[in-house]
C-alpha cells in the first residue's frame, strides 16, 4: 500500500508514527491514547502517511485492543489500514 518491500517492513508502531504527516500527528496520537486509556471502545483515525516514494497517501487506521495485562496495559491489538486517498481526493 505504501510501496515498501518486505525488507522495509514498518510494522513497529514507532516506524509508522514517524511517517505520519506532521499536521495529522497530534490527532492521530490523541486518538490512539484515548483507546489505550479505555476512553473509546476502538481506535479510528484518518491520517496522511509518507510512502516509500516520498508522497503522502491517506490511510484510515482502525484498531481495537483485545488483550490487556492485570495493570490494564495493552498486550495485543488488532486492526486494519485502508488506503482512502481516492475518496479524500474526490472530496477536495
PyMOL Python script that loads the backbone (N, CA, C, O; Angstrom):
from pymol import cmd

cmd.read_pdbstr("""\
ATOM      1  N   UNK A   1       0.817  -1.189   0.000  1.00  0.00           N
ATOM      2  CA  UNK A   1       0.000   0.000   0.000  1.00  0.00           C
ATOM      3  C   UNK A   1       0.871   1.267   0.000  1.00  0.00           C
ATOM      4  O   UNK A   1       0.526   2.266  -0.632  1.00  0.00           O
ATOM      5  N   UNK A   2       1.992   1.210   0.712  1.00  0.00           N
ATOM      6  CA  UNK A   2       2.877   2.371   0.771  1.00  0.00           C
ATOM      7  C   UNK A   2       4.116   2.219  -0.090  1.00  0.00           C
ATOM      8  O   UNK A   2       4.981   3.096  -0.095  1.00  0.00           O
ATOM      9  N   UNK A   3       4.213   1.111  -0.822  1.00  0.00           N
ATOM     10  CA  UNK A   3       5.313   0.914  -1.759  1.00  0.00           C
ATOM     11  C   UNK A   3       6.571   0.305  -1.172  1.00  0.00           C
ATOM     12  O   UNK A   3       7.613   0.292  -1.826  1.00  0.00           O
ATOM     13  N   UNK A   4       6.493  -0.198   0.040  1.00  0.00           N
ATOM     14  CA  UNK A   4       7.678  -0.780   0.662  1.00  0.00           C
ATOM     15  C   UNK A   4       7.857  -2.235   0.275  1.00  0.00           C
ATOM     16  O   UNK A   4       6.886  -2.942   0.002  1.00  0.00           O
ATOM     17  N   UNK A   5       9.109  -2.678   0.255  1.00  0.00           N
ATOM     18  CA  UNK A   5       9.434  -4.080   0.022  1.00  0.00           C
ATOM     19  C   UNK A   5       9.428  -4.804   1.363  1.00  0.00           C
ATOM     20  O   UNK A   5       9.391  -4.165   2.415  1.00  0.00           O
ATOM     21  N   UNK A   6       9.465  -6.124   1.329  1.00  0.00           N
ATOM     22  CA  UNK A   6       9.440  -6.930   2.547  1.00  0.00           C
ATOM     23  C   UNK A   6      10.544  -6.531   3.526  1.00  0.00           C
ATOM     24  O   UNK A   6      10.322  -6.506   4.737  1.00  0.00           O
ATOM     25  N   UNK A   7      11.720  -6.223   3.010  1.00  0.00           N
ATOM     26  CA  UNK A   7      12.827  -5.857   3.903  1.00  0.00           C
ATOM     27  C   UNK A   7      12.658  -4.463   4.511  1.00  0.00           C
ATOM     28  O   UNK A   7      13.401  -4.084   5.416  1.00  0.00           O
ATOM     29  N   UNK A   8      11.685  -3.706   4.017  1.00  0.00           N
ATOM     30  CA  UNK A   8      11.425  -2.356   4.528  1.00  0.00           C
ATOM     31  C   UNK A   8      10.281  -2.330   5.543  1.00  0.00           C
ATOM     32  O   UNK A   8       9.780  -1.256   5.878  1.00  0.00           O
ATOM     33  N   UNK A   9       9.870  -3.480   6.027  1.00  0.00           N
ATOM     34  CA  UNK A   9       8.672  -3.584   6.867  1.00  0.00           C
ATOM     35  C   UNK A   9       8.652  -2.504   7.944  1.00  0.00           C
ATOM     36  O   UNK A   9       9.649  -2.252   8.621  1.00  0.00           O
ATOM     37  N   UNK A  10       7.472  -1.866   8.082  1.00  0.00           N
ATOM     38  CA  UNK A  10       7.311  -0.829   9.100  1.00  0.00           C
ATOM     39  C   UNK A  10       6.202  -1.242  10.070  1.00  0.00           C
ATOM     40  O   UNK A  10       5.313  -0.445  10.369  1.00  0.00           O
ATOM     41  N   UNK A  11       6.250  -2.475  10.556  1.00  0.00           N
ATOM     42  CA  UNK A  11       5.192  -2.957  11.432  1.00  0.00           C
ATOM     43  C   UNK A  11       5.358  -2.542  12.889  1.00  0.00           C
ATOM     44  O   UNK A  11       4.503  -2.855  13.717  1.00  0.00           O
ATOM     45  N   UNK A  12       6.427  -1.855  13.209  1.00  0.00           N
ATOM     46  CA  UNK A  12       6.569  -1.319  14.554  1.00  0.00           C
ATOM     47  C   UNK A  12       5.890   0.033  14.597  1.00  0.00           C
ATOM     48  O   UNK A  12       6.049   0.849  13.688  1.00  0.00           O
ATOM     49  N   UNK A  13       5.130   0.268  15.660  1.00  0.00           N
ATOM     50  CA  UNK A  13       4.317   1.487  15.744  1.00  0.00           C
ATOM     51  C   UNK A  13       5.140   2.757  15.625  1.00  0.00           C
ATOM     52  O   UNK A  13       4.690   3.732  15.024  1.00  0.00           O
ATOM     53  N   UNK A  14       6.341   2.759  16.190  1.00  0.00           N
ATOM     54  CA  UNK A  14       7.144   3.988  16.118  1.00  0.00           C
ATOM     55  C   UNK A  14       7.590   4.282  14.693  1.00  0.00           C
ATOM     56  O   UNK A  14       7.723   5.447  14.318  1.00  0.00           O
ATOM     57  N   UNK A  15       7.822   3.254  13.897  1.00  0.00           N
ATOM     58  CA  UNK A  15       8.188   3.483  12.496  1.00  0.00           C
ATOM     59  C   UNK A  15       7.005   4.067  11.729  1.00  0.00           C
ATOM     60  O   UNK A  15       7.180   4.938  10.878  1.00  0.00           O
ATOM     61  N   UNK A  16       5.807   3.586  12.033  1.00  0.00           N
ATOM     62  CA  UNK A  16       4.603   4.144  11.414  1.00  0.00           C
ATOM     63  C   UNK A  16       4.422   5.590  11.868  1.00  0.00           C
ATOM     64  O   UNK A  16       4.167   6.473  11.049  1.00  0.00           O
ATOM     65  N   UNK A  17       4.553   5.832  13.165  1.00  0.00           N
ATOM     66  CA  UNK A  17       4.389   7.178  13.719  1.00  0.00           C
ATOM     67  C   UNK A  17       5.290   8.188  13.014  1.00  0.00           C
ATOM     68  O   UNK A  17       4.874   9.313  12.738  1.00  0.00           O
ATOM     69  N   UNK A  18       6.509   7.786  12.727  1.00  0.00           N
ATOM     70  CA  UNK A  18       7.470   8.674  12.077  1.00  0.00           C
ATOM     71  C   UNK A  18       7.060   9.051  10.658  1.00  0.00           C
ATOM     72  O   UNK A  18       7.544  10.050  10.125  1.00  0.00           O
ATOM     73  N   UNK A  19       6.179   8.273  10.038  1.00  0.00           N
ATOM     74  CA  UNK A  19       5.775   8.519   8.662  1.00  0.00           C
ATOM     75  C   UNK A  19       4.465   9.316   8.572  1.00  0.00           C
ATOM     76  O   UNK A  19       4.073   9.735   7.483  1.00  0.00           O
ATOM     77  N   UNK A  20       3.788   9.527   9.710  1.00  0.00           N
ATOM     78  CA  UNK A  20       2.532  10.286   9.713  1.00  0.00           C
ATOM     79  C   UNK A  20       2.836  11.763   9.471  1.00  0.00           C
ATOM     80  O   UNK A  20       3.766  12.321  10.052  1.00  0.00           O
ATOM     81  N   UNK A  21       2.041  12.383   8.609  1.00  0.00           N
ATOM     82  CA  UNK A  21       2.201  13.801   8.267  1.00  0.00           C
ATOM     83  C   UNK A  21       2.182  14.644   9.546  1.00  0.00           C
ATOM     84  O   UNK A  21       1.352  14.407  10.424  1.00  0.00           O
ATOM     85  N   UNK A  22       3.081  15.621   9.663  1.00  0.00           N
ATOM     86  CA  UNK A  22       3.147  16.453  10.871  1.00  0.00           C
ATOM     87  C   UNK A  22       1.815  17.117  11.249  1.00  0.00           C
ATOM     88  O   UNK A  22       1.517  17.267  12.434  1.00  0.00           O
ATOM     89  N   UNK A  23       1.023  17.511  10.264  1.00  0.00           N
ATOM     90  CA  UNK A  23      -0.268  18.155  10.554  1.00  0.00           C
ATOM     91  C   UNK A  23      -1.301  17.172  11.102  1.00  0.00           C
ATOM     92  O   UNK A  23      -2.291  17.594  11.699  1.00  0.00           O
ATOM     93  N   UNK A  24      -1.088  15.878  10.910  1.00  0.00           N
ATOM     94  CA  UNK A  24      -2.040  14.858  11.347  1.00  0.00           C
ATOM     95  C   UNK A  24      -1.593  14.151  12.626  1.00  0.00           C
ATOM     96  O   UNK A  24      -2.375  13.436  13.253  1.00  0.00           O
ATOM     97  N   UNK A  25      -0.350  14.353  13.003  1.00  0.00           N
ATOM     98  CA  UNK A  25       0.240  13.547  14.073  1.00  0.00           C
ATOM     99  C   UNK A  25      -0.434  13.745  15.431  1.00  0.00           C
ATOM    100  O   UNK A  25      -0.670  12.766  16.139  1.00  0.00           O
ATOM    101  N   UNK A  26      -0.748  14.975  15.809  1.00  0.00           N
ATOM    102  CA  UNK A  26      -1.327  15.213  17.138  1.00  0.00           C
ATOM    103  C   UNK A  26      -2.661  14.480  17.302  1.00  0.00           C
ATOM    104  O   UNK A  26      -2.868  13.799  18.306  1.00  0.00           O
ATOM    105  N   UNK A  27      -3.561  14.611  16.333  1.00  0.00           N
ATOM    106  CA  UNK A  27      -4.867  13.936  16.423  1.00  0.00           C
ATOM    107  C   UNK A  27      -4.686  12.426  16.373  1.00  0.00           C
ATOM    108  O   UNK A  27      -5.354  11.696  17.105  1.00  0.00           O
ATOM    109  N   UNK A  28      -3.799  11.958  15.525  1.00  0.00           N
ATOM    110  CA  UNK A  28      -3.501  10.526  15.414  1.00  0.00           C
ATOM    111  C   UNK A  28      -3.061   9.966  16.772  1.00  0.00           C
ATOM    112  O   UNK A  28      -3.590   8.954  17.230  1.00  0.00           O
ATOM    113  N   UNK A  29      -2.096  10.626  17.409  1.00  0.00           N
ATOM    114  CA  UNK A  29      -1.591  10.145  18.701  1.00  0.00           C
ATOM    115  C   UNK A  29      -2.641  10.284  19.801  1.00  0.00           C
ATOM    116  O   UNK A  29      -2.727   9.430  20.684  1.00  0.00           O
ATOM    117  N   UNK A  30      -3.437  11.345  19.756  1.00  0.00           N
ATOM    118  CA  UNK A  30      -4.512  11.532  20.739  1.00  0.00           C
ATOM    119  C   UNK A  30      -5.545  10.423  20.625  1.00  0.00           C
ATOM    120  O   UNK A  30      -5.969   9.861  21.634  1.00  0.00           O
ATOM    121  N   UNK A  31      -5.950  10.108  19.403  1.00  0.00           N
ATOM    122  CA  UNK A  31      -6.961   9.068  19.200  1.00  0.00           C
ATOM    123  C   UNK A  31      -6.474   7.707  19.684  1.00  0.00           C
ATOM    124  O   UNK A  31      -7.241   6.945  20.274  1.00  0.00           O
ATOM    125  N   UNK A  32      -5.215   7.402  19.440  1.00  0.00           N
ATOM    126  CA  UNK A  32      -4.655   6.138  19.935  1.00  0.00           C
ATOM    127  C   UNK A  32      -4.647   6.133  21.466  1.00  0.00           C
ATOM    128  O   UNK A  32      -5.038   5.146  22.090  1.00  0.00           O
ATOM    129  N   UNK A  33      -4.201   7.236  22.062  1.00  0.00           N
ATOM    130  CA  UNK A  33      -4.102   7.299  23.520  1.00  0.00           C
ATOM    131  C   UNK A  33      -5.472   7.178  24.180  1.00  0.00           C
ATOM    132  O   UNK A  33      -5.596   6.549  25.230  1.00  0.00           O
ATOM    133  N   UNK A  34      -6.500   7.771  23.578  1.00  0.00           N
ATOM    134  CA  UNK A  34      -7.851   7.637  24.124  1.00  0.00           C
ATOM    135  C   UNK A  34      -8.270   6.175  24.201  1.00  0.00           C
ATOM    136  O   UNK A  34      -8.901   5.755  25.171  1.00  0.00           O
ATOM    137  N   UNK A  35      -7.918   5.405  23.182  1.00  0.00           N
ATOM    138  CA  UNK A  35      -8.275   3.986  23.204  1.00  0.00           C
ATOM    139  C   UNK A  35      -7.419   3.228  24.222  1.00  0.00           C
ATOM    140  O   UNK A  35      -7.933   2.378  24.950  1.00  0.00           O
ATOM    141  N   UNK A  36      -6.144   3.522  24.277  1.00  0.00           N
ATOM    142  CA  UNK A  36      -5.262   2.870  25.259  1.00  0.00           C
ATOM    143  C   UNK A  36      -5.776   3.140  26.676  1.00  0.00           C
ATOM    144  O   UNK A  36      -5.719   2.262  27.537  1.00  0.00           O
ATOM    145  N   UNK A  37      -6.276   4.354  26.917  1.00  0.00           N
ATOM    146  CA  UNK A  37      -6.792   4.729  28.232  1.00  0.00           C
ATOM    147  C   UNK A  37      -8.220   4.251  28.482  1.00  0.00           C
ATOM    148  O   UNK A  37      -8.828   4.617  29.488  1.00  0.00           O
ATOM    149  N   UNK A  38      -8.760   3.435  27.573  1.00  0.00           N
ATOM    150  CA  UNK A  38     -10.113   2.875  27.714  1.00  0.00           C
ATOM    151  C   UNK A  38     -11.212   3.929  27.649  1.00  0.00           C
ATOM    152  O   UNK A  38     -12.292   3.731  28.206  1.00  0.00           O
ATOM    153  N   UNK A  39     -10.951   5.037  26.980  1.00  0.00           N
ATOM    154  CA  UNK A  39     -11.953   6.093  26.867  1.00  0.00           C
ATOM    155  C   UNK A  39     -12.772   5.949  25.582  1.00  0.00           C
ATOM    156  O   UNK A  39     -13.824   6.571  25.441  1.00  0.00           O
ATOM    157  N   UNK A  40     -12.291   5.135  24.656  1.00  0.00           N
ATOM    158  CA  UNK A  40     -13.036   4.825  23.440  1.00  0.00           C
ATOM    159  C   UNK A  40     -13.014   3.309  23.248  1.00  0.00           C
ATOM    160  O   UNK A  40     -12.031   2.659  23.603  1.00  0.00           O
ATOM    161  N   UNK A  41     -14.086   2.736  22.692  1.00  0.00           N
ATOM    162  CA  UNK A  41     -14.145   1.276  22.550  1.00  0.00           C
ATOM    163  C   UNK A  41     -13.228   0.724  21.456  1.00  0.00           C
ATOM    164  O   UNK A  41     -12.923  -0.469  21.443  1.00  0.00           O
ATOM    165  N   UNK A  42     -12.795   1.581  20.550  1.00  0.00           N
ATOM    166  CA  UNK A  42     -11.886   1.192  19.475  1.00  0.00           C
ATOM    167  C   UNK A  42     -11.168   2.447  18.998  1.00  0.00           C
ATOM    168  O   UNK A  42     -11.513   3.562  19.391  1.00  0.00           O
ATOM    169  N   UNK A  43     -10.174   2.253  18.152  1.00  0.00           N
ATOM    170  CA  UNK A  43      -9.398   3.354  17.598  1.00  0.00           C
ATOM    171  C   UNK A  43      -9.750   3.508  16.126  1.00  0.00           C
ATOM    172  O   UNK A  43      -9.833   2.522  15.395  1.00  0.00           O
ATOM    173  N   UNK A  44      -9.957   4.753  15.693  1.00  0.00           N
ATOM    174  CA  UNK A  44     -10.167   5.035  14.268  1.00  0.00           C
ATOM    175  C   UNK A  44      -9.632   6.425  13.976  1.00  0.00           C
ATOM    176  O   UNK A  44      -9.935   7.383  14.687  1.00  0.00           O
ATOM    177  N   UNK A  45      -8.830   6.525  12.920  1.00  0.00           N
ATOM    178  CA  UNK A  45      -8.241   7.806  12.551  1.00  0.00           C
ATOM    179  C   UNK A  45      -7.818   7.759  11.093  1.00  0.00           C
ATOM    180  O   UNK A  45      -7.319   6.742  10.612  1.00  0.00           O
ATOM    181  N   UNK A  46      -8.022   8.877  10.389  1.00  0.00           N
ATOM    182  CA  UNK A  46      -7.520   9.031   9.024  1.00  0.00           C
ATOM    183  C   UNK A  46      -6.324   9.971   9.084  1.00  0.00           C
ATOM    184  O   UNK A  46      -6.416  11.079   9.613  1.00  0.00           O
ATOM    185  N   UNK A  47      -5.209   9.518   8.540  1.00  0.00           N
ATOM    186  CA  UNK A  47      -4.001  10.331   8.547  1.00  0.00           C
ATOM    187  C   UNK A  47      -3.253  10.143   7.244  1.00  0.00           C
ATOM    188  O   UNK A  47      -3.381   9.118   6.574  1.00  0.00           O
ATOM    189  N   UNK A  48      -2.464  11.160   6.898  1.00  0.00           N
ATOM    190  CA  UNK A  48      -1.587  11.044   5.735  1.00  0.00           C
ATOM    191  C   UNK A  48      -0.304  10.358   6.176  1.00  0.00           C
ATOM    192  O   UNK A  48       0.280  10.700   7.205  1.00  0.00           O
ATOM    193  N   UNK A  49       0.125   9.384   5.380  1.00  0.00           N
ATOM    194  CA  UNK A  49       1.320   8.605   5.708  1.00  0.00           C
ATOM    195  C   UNK A  49       2.281   8.657   4.521  1.00  0.00           C
ATOM    196  O   UNK A  49       1.881   8.494   3.369  1.00  0.00           O
ATOM    197  N   UNK A  50       3.543   8.887   4.828  1.00  0.00           N
ATOM    198  CA  UNK A  50       4.582   9.002   3.814  1.00  0.00           C
ATOM    199  C   UNK A  50       4.889   7.637   3.205  1.00  0.00           C
ATOM    200  O   UNK A  50       5.141   6.666   3.918  1.00  0.00           O
ATOM    201  N   UNK A  51       4.864   7.580   1.874  1.00  0.00           N
ATOM    202  CA  UNK A  51       5.161   6.337   1.158  1.00  0.00           C
ATOM    203  C   UNK A  51       6.666   6.230   0.900  1.00  0.00           C
ATOM    204  O   UNK A  51       7.428   7.156   1.177  1.00  0.00           O
ATOM    205  N   UNK A  52       7.064   5.100   0.372  1.00  0.00           N
ATOM    206  CA  UNK A  52       8.473   4.907   0.032  1.00  0.00           C
ATOM    207  C   UNK A  52       8.943   5.927  -1.005  1.00  0.00           C
ATOM    208  O   UNK A  52      10.109   6.322  -1.005  1.00  0.00           O
ATOM    209  N   UNK A  53       8.037   6.353  -1.886  1.00  0.00           N
ATOM    210  CA  UNK A  53       8.389   7.320  -2.934  1.00  0.00           C
ATOM    211  C   UNK A  53       8.279   8.771  -2.446  1.00  0.00           C
ATOM    212  O   UNK A  53       8.290   9.701  -3.252  1.00  0.00           O
ATOM    213  N   UNK A  54       8.175   8.960  -1.132  1.00  0.00           N
ATOM    214  CA  UNK A  54       8.112  10.284  -0.502  1.00  0.00           C
ATOM    215  C   UNK A  54       6.878  11.095  -0.892  1.00  0.00           C
ATOM    216  O   UNK A  54       6.932  12.322  -0.965  1.00  0.00           O
ATOM    217  N   UNK A  55       5.781  10.408  -1.139  1.00  0.00           N
ATOM    218  CA  UNK A  55       4.490  11.048  -1.354  1.00  0.00           C
ATOM    219  C   UNK A  55       3.592  10.617  -0.201  1.00  0.00           C
ATOM    220  O   UNK A  55       3.846   9.598   0.441  1.00  0.00           O
ATOM    221  N   UNK A  56       2.552  11.386   0.057  1.00  0.00           N
ATOM    222  CA  UNK A  56       1.625  11.024   1.121  1.00  0.00           C
ATOM    223  C   UNK A  56       0.379  10.354   0.560  1.00  0.00           C
ATOM    224  O   UNK A  56      -0.141  10.742  -0.487  1.00  0.00           O
ATOM    225  N   UNK A  57      -0.086   9.342   1.279  1.00  0.00           N
ATOM    226  CA  UNK A  57      -1.368   8.699   0.993  1.00  0.00           C
ATOM    227  C   UNK A  57      -2.226   8.826   2.238  1.00  0.00           C
ATOM    228  O   UNK A  57      -1.728   8.780   3.363  1.00  0.00           O
ATOM    229  N   UNK A  58      -3.526   8.986   2.018  1.00  0.00           N
ATOM    230  CA  UNK A  58      -4.468   8.993   3.130  1.00  0.00           C
ATOM    231  C   UNK A  58      -4.747   7.551   3.537  1.00  0.00           C
ATOM    232  O   UNK A  58      -5.124   6.720   2.711  1.00  0.00           O
ATOM    233  N   UNK A  59      -4.556   7.272   4.816  1.00  0.00           N
ATOM    234  CA  UNK A  59      -4.770   5.932   5.352  1.00  0.00           C
ATOM    235  C   UNK A  59      -5.784   6.009   6.490  1.00  0.00           C
ATOM    236  O   UNK A  59      -5.645   6.821   7.405  1.00  0.00           O
ATOM    237  N   UNK A  60      -6.800   5.160   6.423  1.00  0.00           N
ATOM    238  CA  UNK A  60      -7.755   5.020   7.518  1.00  0.00           C
ATOM    239  C   UNK A  60      -7.273   3.872   8.386  1.00  0.00           C
ATOM    240  O   UNK A  60      -7.198   2.729   7.936  1.00  0.00           O
ATOM    241  N   UNK A  61      -6.946   4.182   9.631  1.00  0.00           N
ATOM    242  CA  UNK A  61      -6.488   3.172  10.582  1.00  0.00           C
ATOM    243  C   UNK A  61      -7.613   2.873  11.558  1.00  0.00           C
ATOM    244  O   UNK A  61      -8.252   3.781  12.090  1.00  0.00           O
ATOM    245  N   UNK A  62      -7.841   1.600  11.780  1.00  0.00           N
ATOM    246  CA  UNK A  62      -8.838   1.158  12.761  1.00  0.00           C
ATOM    247  C   UNK A  62      -8.208   0.069  13.602  1.00  0.00           C
ATOM    248  O   UNK A  62      -7.487  -0.786  13.088  1.00  0.00           O
ATOM    249  N   UNK A  63      -8.480   0.101  14.895  1.00  0.00           N
ATOM    250  CA  UNK A  63      -7.906  -0.921  15.751  1.00  0.00           C
ATOM    251  C   UNK A  63      -8.663  -1.067  17.050  1.00  0.00           C
ATOM    252  O   UNK A  63      -9.446  -0.203  17.445  1.00  0.00           O
ATOM    253  N   UNK A  64      -8.402  -2.194  17.708  1.00  0.00           N
ATOM    254  CA  UNK A  64      -9.029  -2.496  18.995  1.00  0.00           C
ATOM    255  C   UNK A  64      -8.071  -3.333  19.822  1.00  0.00           C
ATOM    256  O   UNK A  64      -7.516  -4.322  19.344  1.00  0.00           O
ATOM    257  N   UNK A  65      -7.887  -2.926  21.059  1.00  0.00           N
ATOM    258  CA  UNK A  65      -7.084  -3.711  21.986  1.00  0.00           C
ATOM    259  C   UNK A  65      -7.905  -4.923  22.374  1.00  0.00           C
ATOM    260  O   UNK A  65      -9.046  -4.794  22.818  1.00  0.00           O
ATOM    261  N   UNK A  66      -7.320  -6.106  22.207  1.00  0.00           N
ATOM    262  CA  UNK A  66      -8.066  -7.331  22.508  1.00  0.00           C
ATOM    263  C   UNK A  66      -7.523  -8.075  23.725  1.00  0.00           C
ATOM    264  O   UNK A  66      -8.103  -9.069  24.161  1.00  0.00           O
ATOM    265  N   UNK A  67      -6.417  -7.596  24.265  1.00  0.00           N
ATOM    266  CA  UNK A  67      -5.879  -8.226  25.472  1.00  0.00           C
ATOM    267  C   UNK A  67      -5.072  -7.198  26.262  1.00  0.00           C
ATOM    268  O   UNK A  67      -4.261  -6.454  25.711  1.00  0.00           O
ATOM    269  N   UNK A  68      -5.323  -7.183  27.580  1.00  0.00           N
ATOM    270  CA  UNK A  68      -4.594  -6.304  28.492  1.00  0.00           C
ATOM    271  C   UNK A  68      -4.050  -7.140  29.644  1.00  0.00           C
ATOM    272  O   UNK A  68      -4.565  -8.217  29.942  1.00  0.00           O
ATOM    273  N   UNK A  69      -3.002  -6.628  30.286  1.00  0.00           N
ATOM    274  CA  UNK A  69      -2.472  -7.332  31.450  1.00  0.00           C
ATOM    275  C   UNK A  69      -3.257  -6.927  32.700  1.00  0.00           C
ATOM    276  O   UNK A  69      -4.231  -6.180  32.609  1.00  0.00           O
ATOM    277  N   UNK A  70      -2.832  -7.421  33.863  1.00  0.00           N
ATOM    278  CA  UNK A  70      -3.547  -7.154  35.114  1.00  0.00           C
ATOM    279  C   UNK A  70      -3.536  -5.680  35.497  1.00  0.00           C
ATOM    280  O   UNK A  70      -4.390  -5.227  36.258  1.00  0.00           O
ATOM    281  N   UNK A  71      -2.573  -4.936  34.971  1.00  0.00           N
ATOM    282  CA  UNK A  71      -2.493  -3.497  35.236  1.00  0.00           C
ATOM    283  C   UNK A  71      -3.168  -2.677  34.139  1.00  0.00           C
ATOM    284  O   UNK A  71      -3.033  -1.454  34.088  1.00  0.00           O
ATOM    285  N   UNK A  72      -3.896  -3.369  33.260  1.00  0.00           N
ATOM    286  CA  UNK A  72      -4.644  -2.757  32.152  1.00  0.00           C
ATOM    287  C   UNK A  72      -3.757  -2.243  31.020  1.00  0.00           C
ATOM    288  O   UNK A  72      -4.214  -1.468  30.181  1.00  0.00           O
ATOM    289  N   UNK A  73      -2.512  -2.663  30.992  1.00  0.00           N
ATOM    290  CA  UNK A  73      -1.609  -2.284  29.903  1.00  0.00           C
ATOM    291  C   UNK A  73      -1.928  -3.139  28.669  1.00  0.00           C
ATOM    292  O   UNK A  73      -2.087  -4.353  28.790  1.00  0.00           O
ATOM    293  N   UNK A  74      -2.021  -2.523  27.488  1.00  0.00           N
ATOM    294  CA  UNK A  74      -2.329  -3.294  26.273  1.00  0.00           C
ATOM    295  C   UNK A  74      -1.251  -4.340  25.973  1.00  0.00           C
ATOM    296  O   UNK A  74      -0.055  -4.057  26.025  1.00  0.00           O
ATOM    297  N   UNK A  75      -1.707  -5.544  25.660  1.00  0.00           N
ATOM    298  CA  UNK A  75      -0.799  -6.616  25.256  1.00  0.00           C
ATOM    299  C   UNK A  75      -0.953  -6.951  23.772  1.00  0.00           C
ATOM    300  O   UNK A  75       0.032  -7.234  23.090  1.00  0.00           O
ATOM    301  N   UNK A  76      -2.187  -6.919  23.278  1.00  0.00           N
ATOM    302  CA  UNK A  76      -2.446  -7.256  21.863  1.00  0.00           C
ATOM    303  C   UNK A  76      -3.500  -6.326  21.297  1.00  0.00           C
ATOM    304  O   UNK A  76      -4.468  -5.955  21.961  1.00  0.00           O
ATOM    305  N   UNK A  77      -3.273  -5.963  20.038  1.00  0.00           N
ATOM    306  CA  UNK A  77      -4.228  -5.120  19.329  1.00  0.00           C
ATOM    307  C   UNK A  77      -4.417  -5.691  17.924  1.00  0.00           C
ATOM    308  O   UNK A  77      -3.474  -6.202  17.320  1.00  0.00           O
ATOM    309  N   UNK A  78      -5.610  -5.600  17.425  1.00  0.00           N
ATOM    310  CA  UNK A  78      -5.870  -5.980  16.040  1.00  0.00           C
ATOM    311  C   UNK A  78      -6.351  -4.734  15.307  1.00  0.00           C
ATOM    312  O   UNK A  78      -6.904  -3.817  15.914  1.00  0.00           O
ATOM    313  N   UNK A  79      -6.134  -4.714  14.002  1.00  0.00           N
ATOM    314  CA  UNK A  79      -6.589  -3.554  13.264  1.00  0.00           C
ATOM    315  C   UNK A  79      -6.308  -3.654  11.785  1.00  0.00           C
ATOM    316  O   UNK A  79      -5.766  -4.641  11.289  1.00  0.00           O
ATOM    317  N   UNK A  80      -6.697  -2.596  11.100  1.00  0.00           N
ATOM    318  CA  UNK A  80      -6.518  -2.535   9.651  1.00  0.00           C
ATOM    319  C   UNK A  80      -6.045  -1.148   9.248  1.00  0.00           C
ATOM    320  O   UNK A  80      -6.265  -0.162   9.952  1.00  0.00           O
ATOM    321  N   UNK A  81      -5.397  -1.104   8.110  1.00  0.00           N
ATOM    322  CA  UNK A  81      -5.049   0.145   7.440  1.00  0.00           C
ATOM    323  C   UNK A  81      -5.658   0.070   6.047  1.00  0.00           C
ATOM    324  O   UNK A  81      -5.463  -0.914   5.333  1.00  0.00           O
ATOM    325  N   UNK A  82      -6.392   1.101   5.661  1.00  0.00           N
ATOM    326  CA  UNK A  82      -7.047   1.144   4.362  1.00  0.00           C
ATOM    327  C   UNK A  82      -6.647   2.423   3.639  1.00  0.00           C
ATOM    328  O   UNK A  82      -6.718   3.510   4.213  1.00  0.00           O
ATOM    329  N   UNK A  83      -6.229   2.300   2.389  1.00  0.00           N
ATOM    330  CA  UNK A  83      -5.893   3.462   1.567  1.00  0.00           C
ATOM    331  C   UNK A  83      -7.191   4.136   1.142  1.00  0.00           C
ATOM    332  O   UNK A  83      -7.980   3.559   0.393  1.00  0.00           O
ATOM    333  N   UNK A  84      -7.412   5.358   1.622  1.00  0.00           N
ATOM    334  CA  UNK A  84      -8.613   6.121   1.292  1.00  0.00           C
ATOM    335  C   UNK A  84      -8.270   7.372   0.493  1.00  0.00           C
ATOM    336  O   UNK A  84      -9.050   8.324   0.462  1.00  0.00           O
ATOM    337  N   UNK A  85      -7.122   7.372  -0.143  1.00  0.00           N
ATOM    338  CA  UNK A  85      -6.655   8.545  -0.898  1.00  0.00           C
ATOM    339  C   UNK A  85      -7.650   8.980  -1.966  1.00  0.00           C
ATOM    340  O   UNK A  85      -7.930  10.171  -2.099  1.00  0.00           O
ATOM    341  N   UNK A  86      -8.185   8.036  -2.724  1.00  0.00           N
ATOM    342  CA  UNK A  86      -9.115   8.374  -3.800  1.00  0.00           C
ATOM    343  C   UNK A  86     -10.366   9.052  -3.239  1.00  0.00           C
ATOM    344  O   UNK A  86     -10.836  10.043  -3.798  1.00  0.00           O
ATOM    345  N   UNK A  87     -10.907   8.525  -2.139  1.00  0.00           N
ATOM    346  CA  UNK A  87     -12.084   9.124  -1.539  1.00  0.00           C
ATOM    347  C   UNK A  87     -11.780  10.535  -1.027  1.00  0.00           C
ATOM    348  O   UNK A  87     -12.600  11.439  -1.192  1.00  0.00           O
ATOM    349  N   UNK A  88     -10.635  10.729  -0.420  1.00  0.00           N
ATOM    350  CA  UNK A  88     -10.244  12.053   0.088  1.00  0.00           C
ATOM    351  C   UNK A  88     -10.061  13.047  -1.055  1.00  0.00           C
ATOM    352  O   UNK A  88     -10.466  14.204  -0.945  1.00  0.00           O
ATOM    353  N   UNK A  89      -9.453  12.599  -2.152  1.00  0.00           N
ATOM    354  CA  UNK A  89      -9.235  13.477  -3.307  1.00  0.00           C
ATOM    355  C   UNK A  89     -10.553  13.900  -3.944  1.00  0.00           C
ATOM    356  O   UNK A  89     -10.668  15.031  -4.416  1.00  0.00           O
ATOM    357  N   UNK A  90     -11.546  13.021  -3.969  1.00  0.00           N
ATOM    358  CA  UNK A  90     -12.853  13.339  -4.543  1.00  0.00           C
ATOM    359  C   UNK A  90     -13.564  14.400  -3.728  1.00  0.00           C
ATOM    360  O   UNK A  90     -14.313  15.212  -4.272  1.00  0.00           O
ATOM    361  N   UNK A  91     -13.328  14.394  -2.413  1.00  0.00           N
ATOM    362  CA  UNK A  91     -13.978  15.366  -1.522  1.00  0.00           C
ATOM    363  C   UNK A  91     -13.299  16.724  -1.587  1.00  0.00           C
ATOM    364  O   UNK A  91     -13.886  17.739  -1.211  1.00  0.00           O
ATOM    365  N   UNK A  92     -12.068  16.738  -2.062  1.00  0.00           N
ATOM    366  CA  UNK A  92     -11.355  18.006  -2.208  1.00  0.00           C
ATOM    367  C   UNK A  92     -10.600  18.326  -1.022  1.00  0.00           C
ATOM    368  O   UNK A  92      -9.938  19.363  -0.973  1.00  0.00           O
TER     369      UNK A  92
END
""", "prot")
cmd.dss("prot")
cmd.show_as("cartoon", "prot")
cmd.util.cbc("prot")
cmd.orient("prot")
